[in-house]
Amino acid sequence: MTTHLLTYHDLRAVGIVRAFVAETGRYFGADETEARQLELAAEEAATFIVDNFRPDRGEHFEIDAEPIENGLRFAFRNKGLPVDEENLPLYDSRHPEDSMAGLPFFLLESLTDAVSLRNEGNRGWVLLFEKRFRRFKPLEAAPPVDASILKACADEKLAVTLAEPSDAYDIVKLTYLTYRYSYVKPIFYYRKELEEAIRSGRVIAFVAKNATGEVVVNSAFFRSPHCDAVAEAGMLMSRPEYRRNRALLRVSRMQVQYLKEGRGGLRAAYAKLVTAHTKSQQLVTAYRFVPTALKLSVHDRAEFVGIDTDEVRRESLLYAVLAPNGLDEATLHLPPRHLPITRELMASFTRVRFCTATAEPAKVRSTFTVEKHEADRYAVVTIETMGRDWKEGLRRHLKALSDDGVVTVNLHIPAHAPLPPDFDDATARLRLVYSGTVLRTTSRWELVYTRLQGQRFDFDAVMLSDPRAIALREYMRGELAALEEGL
């Protein structure tokens, strides 16, 4: 764990740097003599960098402090003129007046236990110094949770109910206690917005409360912006100490029963399931959700509090649909070669017909919507109206997103009308991989394609449990391999 300072690259800010270094040292046990030595070392290091390696306007002065054995290592980061480490000025105490340029480094070495410079290429240079303390105080590890508390929370009888607007702040706290600030739905961090969403029925939350009335488990429906009768199911979260409580199952059962009864006007629900593990997938399979699409490399993985995870990779999502009371009749148009896998995935939807006929678009101009998630470098491009200029328009949007640093694009295509005759060839030339179908309304579906820009994707890291989902993954693996061979 490091402590970080970002301040101004200016001599007037040297006092800020000096105070940061000294106070960090005191936190880790430096006595007053050692803290004073740190102050002087920080002043010499900062002044040396500011005087000799001033960066471009707008660059900041960065310092990291990292605990080492019995002390600290400070890294002063410099993005100014590259350092010629072989010709740094040396201080000669016998001829001080002729070697004053080397005095800062000489003083720095005399005040610390080790000094070095490190070239980090296009990240700039780092000046490092180490200081060890006579009475070093290491960071204290968090005490383990009392096993008796975990057992009591696991056995506690929790009240399960529909959330009220007044529960919004408790759900916000629960989101933080489950994910800190890594959860992908921002509304769950805003009390007023979540309160209004619950009040209006845009969010239908199912919660479990402990003996003091606090929300400790949550799952929810989030209505689709395209159709009030369709909602995303999920948002399952629990305080770490209640993860073994059976209320998690009771909440999810209540949610599915709500859908089966058609309450709130809901006809169908879809879930977007993480593929880093299969537990949530197994749960929705038990509730008869049908996997229909696989969205690759959507966002960085959420961090669960109290759960160790492997190295951070981008998370892929399995899309699955549940419509216990059936959907409206629909015709799904798609390219002939994707018909077998799509028919296999959607066999449960008996009122969906498939058509591979093609036709030139009647309209001249296409209309698009672009939903960009800059933090995740992810975007969804939807062709709302297919016009005869669809290829040029799509190519233009894909280039703009690539220029903006987006690495994953999902393309949604309306499937309720025939596709253009050259649709399959054109999507292949644009390196778009067929990824399945998603529900737009109770009577309309969309085809989904994925474009991975500058990524080496590992299909073996996509963990799936449902045989239909596994079949889709392998189909997509083959499709991507074929595209790469054709480049």
PLY file of the C-alpha trace (Angstrom):
ply
format ascii 1.0
element vertex 487
property float x
property float y
property float z
element edge 486
property int vertex1
property int vertex2
end_header
0.00 0.00 0.00
1.33 3.41 -0.93
0.60 6.99 0.09
0.41 9.41 -2.81
0.86 13.18 -3.17
-0.01 15.11 -6.34
0.89 18.79 -6.13
2.30 21.71 -8.11
5.61 21.50 -9.98
6.80 24.76 -8.49
9.37 25.88 -5.92
6.56 27.42 -3.87
5.15 23.91 -3.38
8.35 22.51 -1.84
6.89 23.17 1.63
3.92 20.93 0.76
6.31 18.17 -0.36
8.45 18.58 2.77
5.44 18.33 5.08
4.03 15.28 3.25
7.30 13.35 3.49
7.90 14.22 7.15
4.36 13.48 8.31
4.31 10.17 6.44
7.54 9.30 8.20
6.05 10.19 11.60
3.03 7.98 10.85
5.40 5.05 10.37
7.38 5.73 13.53
10.05 8.29 12.61
11.32 10.18 15.67
11.88 13.93 15.52
15.49 13.62 14.34
14.50 11.22 11.57
11.50 13.38 10.62
13.79 16.41 10.36
16.18 14.43 8.14
13.21 13.47 5.94
12.18 17.12 5.67
15.64 18.14 4.50
15.88 15.17 2.11
12.49 16.01 0.60
13.48 19.65 0.18
16.75 18.75 -1.55
15.08 16.19 -3.84
12.21 18.46 -4.80
14.40 21.51 -5.36
16.86 19.49 -7.44
14.04 18.22 -9.71
12.22 21.56 -10.02
15.41 23.48 -10.77
16.88 21.05 -13.28
14.05 19.08 -14.91
11.07 21.38 -15.23
8.29 19.61 -17.22
5.74 21.00 -19.66
3.05 23.30 -18.30
0.26 21.34 -16.62
2.38 18.43 -15.38
2.11 17.77 -11.64
4.68 16.82 -9.05
4.02 13.25 -7.90
5.40 11.44 -4.86
4.68 7.90 -3.68
5.60 6.67 -0.21
5.86 2.88 0.14
6.60 0.91 3.33
9.71 -1.29 3.17
11.43 -3.32 5.87
11.89 -0.99 8.87
11.27 2.15 6.86
9.92 3.92 3.78
10.83 4.32 0.12
9.90 7.64 -1.48
9.54 7.93 -5.26
9.69 11.45 -6.73
8.30 11.20 -10.28
9.64 13.54 -12.94
8.26 14.09 -16.46
10.66 16.86 -17.32
13.84 16.74 -19.41
15.33 13.21 -19.49
18.13 12.70 -16.96
21.70 11.99 -18.09
22.49 9.78 -15.10
26.07 9.10 -16.21
26.98 12.79 -16.15
25.22 14.06 -13.05
27.29 16.72 -11.24
29.34 15.40 -8.30
30.08 17.34 -5.12
33.70 17.50 -4.02
34.08 18.61 -0.40
37.73 19.53 -1.10
36.65 22.03 -3.77
33.08 22.98 -2.79
33.04 26.23 -4.73
33.67 24.33 -7.98
31.06 21.62 -7.45
28.01 23.30 -5.95
25.76 21.79 -8.64
26.33 18.36 -7.07
25.58 19.47 -3.51
21.85 18.52 -3.47
22.62 14.90 -4.37
25.45 14.79 -1.83
23.16 16.06 0.93
20.40 13.67 -0.10
22.76 10.70 0.16
23.98 11.83 3.58
20.43 12.16 4.95
19.02 8.84 3.68
19.99 5.17 3.48
19.84 4.74 -0.31
19.40 7.03 -3.33
18.89 6.05 -6.97
17.45 7.22 -10.28
15.24 4.99 -12.41
14.43 5.47 -16.09
10.80 4.48 -16.84
10.88 5.25 -20.54
7.82 7.17 -21.73
6.59 7.44 -18.11
9.55 9.68 -17.26
12.12 9.37 -14.48
11.92 8.53 -10.80
14.23 9.68 -8.03
14.07 7.19 -5.18
15.38 7.42 -1.65
14.96 5.13 1.34
14.94 5.93 5.02
14.91 3.39 7.86
13.67 4.21 11.37
14.85 3.10 14.77
11.25 2.43 15.91
9.44 1.59 12.68
5.67 1.05 13.01
4.33 -1.16 10.22
0.76 -0.99 9.01
-1.53 -3.06 11.17
-3.43 -5.82 9.40
-7.21 -5.63 9.70
-8.35 -7.96 12.47
-10.21 -11.05 11.26
-13.97 -10.99 11.63
-15.07 -12.80 14.75
-16.35 -16.25 13.74
-19.16 -15.98 16.28
-20.38 -12.78 14.58
-20.38 -14.50 11.17
-22.37 -17.41 12.58
-24.85 -15.10 14.26
-25.36 -13.16 11.00
-25.73 -16.38 9.03
-28.39 -17.68 11.42
-30.26 -14.39 11.95
-33.86 -14.40 10.73
-34.10 -11.47 8.33
-37.32 -9.75 7.27
-37.73 -9.89 3.47
-39.87 -7.23 1.83
-40.26 -4.80 -1.06
-38.13 -1.71 -0.60
-39.70 1.65 0.12
-38.23 4.99 -1.02
-37.08 5.51 2.57
-34.77 2.48 2.17
-32.74 4.21 -0.55
-29.92 5.42 1.68
-29.57 1.99 3.27
-29.22 0.50 -0.22
-26.59 3.10 -1.10
-24.64 2.13 2.02
-25.08 -1.54 1.17
-23.67 -0.93 -2.32
-20.59 0.67 -0.77
-20.18 -2.07 1.84
-20.40 -4.72 -0.90
-18.42 -3.12 -3.74
-16.87 0.09 -2.36
-16.93 2.34 -5.47
-16.57 -0.32 -8.17
-20.27 -1.09 -8.84
-21.27 -0.47 -12.46
-24.69 1.15 -11.88
-24.07 4.73 -10.69
-27.65 5.28 -9.48
-26.92 3.00 -6.52
-24.56 5.66 -5.14
-27.09 8.53 -5.28
-29.70 8.51 -2.53
-32.13 11.03 -4.05
-32.04 9.50 -7.53
-32.49 5.99 -6.14
-35.29 7.16 -3.85
-37.16 8.64 -6.82
-36.52 5.53 -8.94
-38.05 3.33 -6.23
-40.97 5.72 -5.78
-41.72 5.79 -9.53
-41.32 2.03 -9.97
-38.32 2.39 -12.28
-36.42 0.34 -9.69
-38.28 -2.45 -7.89
-36.04 -3.54 -5.05
-36.40 -6.60 -2.82
-34.56 -6.28 0.47
-33.77 -8.18 3.64
-33.46 -6.25 6.90
-31.74 -7.21 10.13
-33.06 -6.84 13.66
-32.23 -3.11 13.73
-34.11 -2.49 10.46
-31.04 -1.97 8.29
-31.02 -3.26 4.70
-28.33 -5.95 4.54
-29.36 -7.80 1.34
-30.76 -6.37 -1.88
-31.86 -7.57 -5.31
-33.82 -5.54 -7.82
-35.54 -5.07 -11.14
-34.41 -2.09 -13.21
-37.00 -1.27 -15.91
-35.75 -1.14 -19.48
-35.77 2.37 -21.02
-37.30 0.78 -24.15
-40.26 -1.06 -22.61
-41.91 -0.80 -19.18
-42.89 -4.48 -19.35
-39.21 -5.53 -19.52
-36.67 -5.11 -16.73
-33.13 -6.03 -15.90
-32.94 -8.44 -12.97
-29.97 -8.41 -10.66
-28.34 -5.85 -8.38
-27.88 -8.69 -5.86
-25.68 -7.52 -3.02
-25.09 -8.42 0.58
-23.09 -7.11 3.47
-20.01 -9.36 3.81
-21.08 -10.71 7.19
-24.50 -11.79 5.84
-23.29 -13.65 2.74
-24.06 -17.03 4.30
-27.59 -16.04 5.33
-30.40 -17.82 3.46
-32.11 -14.48 2.96
-30.14 -14.13 -0.28
-32.13 -17.04 -1.71
-35.39 -15.81 -0.20
-34.92 -12.38 -1.79
-34.18 -13.83 -5.24
-37.18 -16.21 -5.00
-39.42 -13.30 -4.06
-38.13 -11.42 -7.10
-38.87 -14.29 -9.51
-42.31 -14.84 -7.97
-43.08 -11.15 -8.49
-42.37 -11.62 -12.21
-44.38 -14.84 -12.46
-47.40 -13.08 -10.99
-47.06 -10.25 -13.52
-46.95 -7.64 -10.80
-45.89 -4.10 -11.64
-46.82 -4.75 -15.26
-43.68 -6.83 -15.83
-43.75 -9.46 -18.59
-40.07 -10.35 -18.93
-36.74 -9.92 -17.20
-33.19 -10.21 -18.40
-30.02 -10.73 -16.41
-26.46 -9.74 -17.24
-24.33 -12.34 -15.51
-20.62 -12.10 -14.81
-18.44 -14.79 -16.34
-15.58 -14.62 -13.84
-17.44 -17.35 -11.92
-20.58 -19.43 -12.42
-22.48 -19.15 -9.11
-24.89 -16.44 -10.28
-25.34 -18.26 -13.60
-26.29 -21.47 -11.80
-28.87 -19.57 -9.76
-30.64 -18.04 -12.75
-30.50 -21.33 -14.65
-32.38 -22.87 -11.73
-35.02 -20.16 -12.24
-35.19 -21.10 -15.99
-33.54 -18.04 -17.48
-32.52 -18.66 -21.10
-29.04 -17.50 -22.26
-29.34 -15.66 -25.57
-26.21 -13.48 -25.90
-22.62 -13.24 -24.71
-21.10 -9.76 -24.42
-17.31 -9.89 -24.29
-14.98 -7.54 -22.39
-17.62 -5.09 -21.17
-16.00 -3.46 -18.13
-13.35 -3.82 -15.48
-14.26 -6.32 -12.81
-16.07 -5.14 -9.71
-14.21 -5.51 -6.44
-16.16 -7.41 -3.79
-15.32 -6.39 -0.24
-13.88 -9.32 1.67
-13.44 -11.56 -1.39
-10.00 -12.17 -2.89
-9.98 -12.15 -6.69
-7.48 -13.10 -9.36
-5.62 -10.55 -11.45
-7.93 -7.87 -12.78
-9.27 -8.62 -16.25
-12.16 -7.09 -18.13
-15.46 -8.72 -17.31
-17.65 -10.39 -19.91
-21.40 -10.73 -19.41
-23.82 -13.51 -20.24
-27.25 -12.15 -21.18
-30.24 -14.37 -20.22
-34.02 -13.87 -20.45
-36.93 -15.09 -18.33
-40.53 -14.67 -19.54
-42.62 -17.11 -17.44
-45.92 -15.95 -18.96
-44.68 -15.82 -22.53
-43.91 -12.99 -24.94
-45.75 -11.55 -27.91
-45.35 -13.11 -31.35
-42.20 -11.89 -33.09
-40.23 -12.51 -36.28
-36.47 -12.43 -35.93
-34.51 -11.69 -39.13
-30.88 -12.80 -39.24
-28.16 -14.06 -41.63
-28.62 -17.73 -42.62
-25.34 -18.96 -41.14
-26.27 -17.73 -37.65
-29.68 -19.44 -37.74
-28.67 -22.83 -36.23
-26.98 -21.41 -33.09
-29.76 -18.83 -32.61
-32.51 -21.42 -32.98
-30.71 -23.64 -30.44
-30.47 -20.78 -27.94
-34.07 -19.59 -28.37
-35.90 -22.92 -28.56
-37.85 -22.02 -25.39
-39.46 -18.99 -27.04
-42.11 -20.80 -29.06
-43.75 -17.63 -30.40
-40.56 -16.42 -32.10
-40.25 -17.17 -35.82
-37.02 -16.93 -37.80
-36.52 -15.44 -41.24
-33.37 -15.22 -43.39
-34.87 -13.26 -46.29
-33.10 -10.01 -47.20
-34.19 -6.69 -48.68
-32.64 -3.33 -49.41
-33.61 -0.72 -46.80
-36.49 1.50 -47.86
-35.02 4.61 -46.21
-31.97 6.43 -47.51
-30.48 7.55 -44.19
-29.84 5.50 -41.09
-30.22 6.71 -37.54
-27.88 5.63 -34.75
-27.65 5.99 -31.00
-24.27 5.71 -29.29
-24.00 4.97 -25.56
-20.41 5.43 -24.44
-18.99 4.40 -21.06
-15.69 6.25 -21.01
-14.42 4.83 -17.72
-14.89 1.29 -19.07
-13.70 2.13 -22.62
-16.89 0.45 -23.78
-19.71 1.57 -26.09
-23.02 0.33 -27.49
-23.95 1.43 -31.00
-27.59 0.82 -31.95
-28.92 1.16 -35.48
-32.36 2.54 -34.71
-33.35 2.88 -38.38
-31.61 0.91 -41.11
-30.99 3.08 -44.17
-29.05 2.46 -47.34
-26.10 4.37 -45.88
-25.84 2.07 -42.84
-22.34 0.77 -43.68
-20.80 4.21 -44.06
-22.52 5.48 -40.92
-21.47 2.47 -38.87
-17.89 2.66 -40.12
-17.77 6.34 -39.15
-19.03 5.65 -35.61
-16.63 2.75 -35.09
-13.67 4.88 -36.17
-14.68 7.74 -33.87
-14.99 5.37 -30.92
-11.62 3.81 -31.68
-10.06 7.28 -31.84
-11.58 8.00 -28.41
-9.87 4.96 -26.88
-12.90 2.64 -26.75
-11.69 -0.98 -26.81
-15.02 -2.86 -26.90
-18.08 -2.03 -28.99
-21.41 -3.86 -28.98
-23.53 -3.32 -32.06
-27.31 -3.77 -31.72
-29.28 -4.35 -34.93
-33.11 -4.28 -35.09
-34.23 -7.80 -36.07
-37.92 -7.11 -36.83
-37.29 -6.31 -40.51
-35.25 -7.99 -43.28
-31.54 -7.22 -43.29
-29.69 -5.81 -46.33
-28.37 -8.47 -48.76
-24.71 -7.62 -48.01
-25.19 -7.39 -44.26
-23.21 -10.52 -43.35
-20.23 -9.67 -45.55
-20.17 -6.06 -44.35
-20.17 -6.94 -40.64
-17.35 -9.41 -41.24
-15.26 -6.73 -42.98
-15.84 -4.49 -39.95
-14.54 -7.33 -37.68
-17.90 -7.69 -35.91
-18.53 -11.05 -34.25
-22.09 -12.35 -33.94
-22.91 -12.57 -30.22
-26.60 -13.56 -30.03
-29.84 -11.70 -29.43
-31.30 -9.41 -26.77
-34.87 -8.40 -25.95
-35.89 -4.85 -26.91
-39.63 -5.04 -26.17
-42.07 -7.89 -25.60
-42.41 -8.23 -29.39
-39.02 -7.14 -30.72
-35.49 -8.55 -30.53
-32.10 -7.17 -31.55
-29.08 -8.94 -32.98
-25.86 -8.30 -31.06
-22.37 -8.11 -32.55
-19.08 -7.48 -30.75
-15.98 -5.67 -31.94
-12.80 -6.04 -29.87
-10.39 -3.26 -30.77
-6.73 -4.03 -30.06
-7.45 -6.86 -27.60
-6.18 -10.41 -27.36
-9.25 -12.12 -25.98
-9.04 -15.31 -23.90
-12.23 -17.34 -24.36
-11.00 -19.87 -21.79
-11.33 -17.19 -19.10
-15.09 -16.93 -19.81
-16.58 -19.27 -17.22
-20.01 -20.67 -18.15
-22.24 -23.42 -16.76
-25.27 -23.66 -19.06
-24.57 -25.94 -22.08
-26.38 -23.47 -24.36
-24.12 -20.65 -23.21
-21.05 -22.83 -23.70
-22.21 -23.60 -27.26
-22.51 -19.86 -27.95
-19.04 -19.20 -26.55
-17.51 -21.85 -28.79
-19.43 -20.51 -31.79
-18.07 -17.02 -31.12
-14.56 -18.39 -30.65
-14.77 -19.90 -34.13
-16.22 -16.74 -35.63
-13.45 -14.56 -34.19
-10.77 -17.01 -35.34
-12.22 -16.94 -38.86
-12.19 -13.12 -38.89
-8.57 -13.01 -37.72
-7.51 -15.52 -40.36
-9.11 -13.35 -43.02
-7.19 -10.20 -42.03
0 1
1 2
2 3
3 4
4 5
5 6
6 7
7 8
8 9
9 10
10 11
11 12
12 13
13 14
14 15
15 16
16 17
17 18
18 19
19 20
20 21
21 22
22 23
23 24
24 25
25 26
26 27
27 28
28 29
29 30
30 31
31 32
32 33
33 34
34 35
35 36
36 37
37 38
38 39
39 40
40 41
41 42
42 43
43 44
44 45
45 46
46 47
47 48
48 49
49 50
50 51
51 52
52 53
53 54
54 55
55 56
56 57
57 58
58 59
59 60
60 61
61 62
62 63
63 64
64 65
65 66
66 67
67 68
68 69
69 70
70 71
71 72
72 73
73 74
74 75
75 76
76 77
77 78
78 79
79 80
80 81
81 82
82 83
83 84
84 85
85 86
86 87
87 88
88 89
89 90
90 91
91 92
92 93
93 94
94 95
95 96
96 97
97 98
98 99
99 100
100 101
101 102
102 103
103 104
104 105
105 106
106 107
107 108
108 109
109 110
110 111
111 112
112 113
113 114
114 115
115 116
116 117
117 118
118 119
119 120
120 121
121 122
122 123
123 124
124 125
125 126
126 127
127 128
128 129
129 130
130 131
131 132
132 133
133 134
134 135
135 136
136 137
137 138
138 139
139 140
140 141
141 142
142 143
143 144
144 145
145 146
146 147
147 148
148 149
149 150
150 151
151 152
152 153
153 154
154 155
155 156
156 157
157 158
158 159
159 160
160 161
161 162
162 163
163 164
164 165
165 166
166 167
167 168
168 169
169 170
170 171
171 172
172 173
173 174
174 175
175 176
176 177
177 178
178 179
179 180
180 181
181 182
182 183
183 184
184 185
185 186
186 187
187 188
188 189
189 190
190 191
191 192
192 193
193 194
194 195
195 196
196 197
197 198
198 199
199 200
200 201
201 202
202 203
203 204
204 205
205 206
206 207
207 208
208 209
209 210
210 211
211 212
212 213
213 214
214 215
215 216
216 217
217 218
218 219
219 220
220 221
221 222
222 223
223 224
224 225
225 226
226 227
227 228
228 229
229 230
230 231
231 232
232 233
233 234
234 235
235 236
236 237
237 238
238 239
239 240
240 241
241 242
242 243
243 244
244 245
245 246
246 247
247 248
248 249
249 250
250 251
251 252
252 253
253 254
254 255
255 256
256 257
257 258
258 259
259 260
260 261
261 262
262 263
263 264
264 265
265 266
266 267
267 268
268 269
269 270
270 271
271 272
272 273
273 274
274 275
275 276
276 277
277 278
278 279
279 280
280 281
281 282
282 283
283 284
284 285
285 286
286 287
287 288
288 289
289 290
290 291
291 292
292 293
293 294
294 295
295 296
296 297
297 298
298 299
299 300
300 301
301 302
302 303
303 304
304 305
305 306
306 307
307 308
308 309
309 310
310 311
311 312
312 313
313 314
314 315
315 316
316 317
317 318
318 319
319 320
320 321
321 322
322 323
323 324
324 325
325 326
326 327
327 328
328 329
329 330
330 331
331 332
332 333
333 334
334 335
335 336
336 337
337 338
338 339
339 340
340 341
341 342
342 343
343 344
344 345
345 346
346 347
347 348
348 349
349 350
350 351
351 352
352 353
353 354
354 355
355 356
356 357
357 358
358 359
359 360
360 361
361 362
362 363
363 364
364 365
365 366
366 367
367 368
368 369
369 370
370 371
371 372
372 373
373 374
374 375
375 376
376 377
377 378
378 379
379 380
380 381
381 382
382 383
383 384
384 385
385 386
386 387
387 388
388 389
389 390
390 391
391 392
392 393
393 394
394 395
395 396
396 397
397 398
398 399
399 400
400 401
401 402
402 403
403 404
404 405
405 406
406 407
407 408
408 409
409 410
410 411
411 412
412 413
413 414
414 415
415 416
416 417
417 418
418 419
419 420
420 421
421 422
422 423
423 424
424 425
425 426
426 427
427 428
428 429
429 430
430 431
431 432
432 433
433 434
434 435
435 436
436 437
437 438
438 439
439 440
440 441
441 442
442 443
443 444
444 445
445 446
446 447
447 448
448 449
449 450
450 451
451 452
452 453
453 454
454 455
455 456
456 457
457 458
458 459
459 460
460 461
461 462
462 463
463 464
464 465
465 466
466 467
467 468
468 469
469 470
470 471
471 472
472 473
473 474
474 475
475 476
476 477
477 478
478 479
479 480
480 481
481 482
482 483
483 484
484 485
485 486
